[in-house]
Amino acid sequence: MSIESLETNVIIQGDCVEILKTIPDKSVDLIFADPPYNLQLKGDLWRPNNTKVSAVSDDWDKYDSFATYDDFTTKWLTECRRVLKDNGTIWVIGSYHNIFRVGKIVQDLDYWIFNDILWIKTNPMPNFKGTRFNNSHETLIWAGKSEKSKPTFNYKTMKTYNEDKQMRSDWFIPICSGQERVKINGEKAHSTQKPLALLRRIINATSKPGDIVLDPFLGSGTTAVAAKELGRQYIGIERDDTYIKVAKQRLDKTTLLDEALVSSKLEAKAPRVAFGLLVDIGLIKSGTILTSKDGKYSAAVTVNGSLKSGDIEGSIHKVGAILQNQPSCNGWMFWYMNNLPIDNIRQKYLEENHA
């Protein structure tokens, strides 16, 4: 199968390792994996009021040994690395039961870890026995195929989302509850359904509209729902009939969010505009005298788009740097014309010609 023939926006039923083998090399932009936790639970868990806790006791979370679990983890991570594009990224989430084993295998397979993220649950399940600290977080590993990978990272988008502060590696997001939690006959449809807020953030941060998002353990479909909302393509792999039915029902109700909310305009680099172009088209005329904001320095615009100040001649940046005896200078903000930085002229040109 070629990349061109890869079918997207689908849920494929079957074993994730075997299904992954059918996906072309280097065809996926982002992978989110929520593998079995291998909790090693011994018996039921009860609340102080004698009601049973709905814990993760599914058959899919049970393994004979750590060796068996590690072998399975190695197999699916190997296939994920193959289908991931060279600059694609993978996210793996886990609890203290499995994330350290997964992390070791991630590194053994030559992935390169960019960050680990703590998902801090603002409404965690209590520790009913009172014998341990309240387990209120899960760990996410964000990695690429190699140290040379250049992942999509929508830094400006995340910073804007976080009130103009750098997005940190501790994410405070509530667990899935209320109307978002899918139930069948009053019981949780999936024991580890992840909140949409978590997947939206991951997809918004590390992919672009139109990218292909793969989830090898789709479960109740949160990854596919978030991808569809945000204008990405999705491929989900799941073997359980009930989970697939739930995921498809959720997807049928999902629509693309407002176009303005899913665009990546914040990350787009403004087209380069040469100072000489502004001179050529007459927005800044040759012979014009530019000054620094404080009036201490001045330079004349030459016909070839350079500046000349005494014996110094060069670009708007070079002349500004030499006059200040500095290693560099942003000439667009240093030089003024009509009491405004010349960057205002550049921005006006961009608005009129690159809308």
Phi, psi and omega in degrees: 000135178269163178300323182298330183266003180296123180276133180239175184057048181223157169246124182253127182270135177147182178291132188297321181296315181292321179292318180302326180296340181270354182268135184299155174301144170049049184243354187242139182271322184217136175240130170244122183237125177241075187287168175307143183279339186055058187291340181057043181291141178243097178084179182278159177245131184238145175281165177301335180270014176070023172261145185280136178280134177279084184265180178276097182236017184291153180298328182293347180261009185250129179229148184294327184200169175297324181298319179295317179295317180296321179297315178298316181299318179298320183294311184286327177291327176297315179292323178297320179296324180293316185279347182283137175296158184303325179254015176283171180225156178235140173243132175233131180248147178194171176257182180297344180291329188227341191294331181285325175293316179298316181300319178298315181293322175306313180287323178300329181271010175072018166294159177242120184278125178271315182207156158247138183245136173261117171274104180273116182279117183284346179223059186289159173292133181294161170271101191293329181279343180068027183255352181217171172296149176297119182281099190244019178210161168232158184251136174246136173257127176248120187218165175237179185289334181198173178297336182275354181300142176241086188287154168294125174220108184276072186301313183295322178299314180293323180293317177298317178302325185264034176058045176064027172241148179306134176292126182271175182267008172246115185251118181266102184222132180291154175290163182293123181205181178062219183292335181290328181289117181282132180232151175235117182054040176083354180251152178304130177291328179218133187289338182235038178302128181270149180289143178301326181301323180293313181289324176300317182294317180299313183291319178296325185282326193230027174208171179241157175307136181092345179296158178264123180250126182245135173234110182282351178228068193296326180058233183278002168098011185302318181299315180295320179298312180297320179297316180295318178301323189261014174074026175255161173271154181225152169226120178247139176242128181205142182256346186269125181302316183295316180297320179297319179298316178298314181299317181294322178297319178294318181294325179298333181265359186264134176232162179297133175293169178313132184307323181295333182279340184250001179284163179246034183297329180298330183272345184293134177277135179296142178303141179293137176233117179283139177303323180299329179295319180295329176288316182301320184268002171089006177290330171232118187273144175298142183096345179296140177263118175263148179230158171287163184303323182273000179077005184288327183238151177214156179204151180260141177279127179267167182293338181266010175087009175262174174247150178227123178228101186064235180271359183266130177220140180170197181289168178301329181281314184296314182296317178299320180293315181296316181299325180270356185058044180242155181291336181206166180201136172273094184300330181298327181261341182280318184270138183242148173220128183056041176067016178229146178297146182294347175298331177299323179291319178298315181296322178297318178298316180298317180298323184276339187240349181225040181293000000 
